[in-house]
Amino acid sequence: MTSRSKKSNALKIGVDIDGVLMDHTKAKIRKARELGYRILPHQTHGVTLKALLSHPDYKKLQRYIYGKETVRMPAIRSALKGFRHLAKNAEVYVISRRKTQKHPRQWFAKKLKTFPQKHIFFVKKDTDKDAVAARLGVEAFIDDRLSVLKALPSVRRKFLLDEHGTFTRVPKSITVVRTWDDFLKKVKRFL
């Protein structure tokens, strides 16, 4: 038994929701089509969409996926299984930027019923994630936004979930993973 296997001394891991646990791909494609755009799965990351859609249409798409539609979002492949594994072997905190907590909390209650709601934190700006991570003592963090990971100086191990290969230039201090299975392989050595 390693020292990390005791829950009280477990690795503290931060996890983002959107694009890390929730898969918005199909919803973004559907809403973009409704707005008159034809986008493909590899074009659904926010960084890419901002360049493809007009600003007003991008805002409409954001309101759609972050509103009541959130509750219907599927999980990213292997995310639920991987998240449950982490929650058993580490101290997991969800830290996400959302204007409203209602819909993502409902999603968690539906998809990850046993995960404690008190371990879910919401911030108003992505840059506020570091203050929460520092207060909780988060040692590793997974997010799908490079800008967020760059703004987490308090976190030692940073993982970028980049399913579609959106990011071509990533600092060496950030580990790129394409799937939850890949993330688990990399983070298991620290558990």
Secondary structure by P-SEA (a helix, b strand, c coil): ccccccccccbbbbbbcccccccaaaaaaaaaaaaccccccccccaaaaaacccaaaaaaaaaaaacccccccccccaaaaaaaaaaaccbbbbbbbcccaaaaaaaaaccccccccccbbbbccccaaaaaaaaacccbbbbccaaaaaacccccbbbbbccccccccccccbbbbccaaaaaaaacccc
